[in-house]
Amino acid sequence: MHIDRLVLDGLDLGRRDGEHVRAAMARELTRLLAAGGMPHALARGGAQRSVPAPAIRLGLQPAPARVGREIARSVHRGLDG
């Protein structure tokens, strides 16, 4: 799986935090895919122009690793839609 671009509206992340979010998201999404099988959207193959991922709630000043995990879970739910 390749994620070309991830748009995060409403988060004030520095470059360093953004890299931590990206890495945490990749780890969690890999874990979810390995544990739960292939979501319907991926089983068909091909590219997805976008994934309608449900909104997430993070609270005030969440750690970048938590942000990444929550994004991955939301994307995974969107893929299974």
C-alpha positions as CSV (number, residue, x, y, z in Angstrom):
1,M,0.0,0.0,0.0
2,H,1.2,3.5,-0.8
3,I,-0.3,6.6,0.6
4,D,0.6,9.5,-1.7
5,R,-0.8,12.3,0.4
6,L,-2.5,12.6,3.8
7,V,-4.4,15.8,4.6
8,L,-4.8,16.7,8.2
9,D,-7.1,19.6,8.7
10,G,-7.1,21.4,12.1
11,L,-3.8,20.0,13.4
12,D,-0.8,22.2,14.1
13,L,2.1,19.9,13.5
14,G,5.7,20.8,13.0
15,R,7.8,18.9,10.4
16,R,9.3,16.6,13.1
17,D,5.8,15.8,14.6
18,G,4.5,15.1,11.1
19,E,7.2,12.5,10.5
20,H,6.3,10.8,13.9
21,V,2.6,10.8,12.9
22,R,3.4,9.3,9.5
23,A,5.5,6.5,11.0
24,A,2.9,5.7,13.7
25,M,0.2,5.6,11.1
26,A,2.1,3.3,8.9
27,R,2.9,0.9,11.8
28,E,-0.7,0.8,13.0
29,L,-2.2,0.4,9.5
30,T,0.2,-2.4,8.8
31,R,-0.8,-4.1,12.1
32,L,-4.5,-3.7,11.4
33,L,-4.2,-5.1,7.9
34,A,-2.1,-8.1,9.1
35,A,-4.5,-8.8,11.9
36,G,-7.8,-8.3,10.2
37,G,-7.3,-9.4,6.6
38,M,-7.8,-7.3,3.5
39,P,-10.5,-4.7,3.5
40,H,-13.0,-4.8,0.6
41,A,-11.6,-1.7,-1.0
42,L,-8.1,-3.2,-1.2
43,A,-9.2,-6.7,-2.2
44,R,-10.5,-5.4,-5.5
45,G,-7.1,-4.1,-6.3
46,G,-6.2,-0.9,-8.1
47,A,-5.8,2.7,-6.8
48,Q,-8.1,4.5,-4.5
49,R,-8.4,8.2,-5.3
50,S,-9.5,8.9,-1.8
51,V,-10.7,7.1,1.3
52,P,-13.7,8.6,3.3
53,A,-12.3,8.1,6.8
54,P,-14.5,8.8,9.8
55,A,-13.5,11.8,11.9
56,I,-11.4,11.3,15.0
57,R,-11.3,13.0,18.3
58,L,-7.9,13.6,19.9
59,G,-8.3,16.0,22.8
60,L,-5.8,18.8,23.5
61,Q,-2.2,18.4,22.4
62,P,-2.2,14.7,21.6
63,A,1.2,12.9,21.2
64,P,2.1,12.4,17.5
65,A,2.2,8.6,18.0
66,R,-1.4,8.7,19.2
67,V,-2.5,10.9,16.3
68,G,-0.9,8.4,13.9
69,R,-2.6,5.4,15.4
70,E,-6.0,7.1,15.4
71,I,-5.6,8.2,11.8
72,A,-4.7,4.6,10.8
73,R,-7.7,3.2,12.6
74,S,-10.0,5.7,10.9
75,V,-8.5,5.0,7.4
76,H,-8.8,1.3,8.0
77,R,-12.5,1.7,8.9
78,G,-12.9,3.8,5.7
79,L,-11.4,1.1,3.6
80,D,-13.7,-1.5,5.1
81,G,-16.7,0.8,4.4
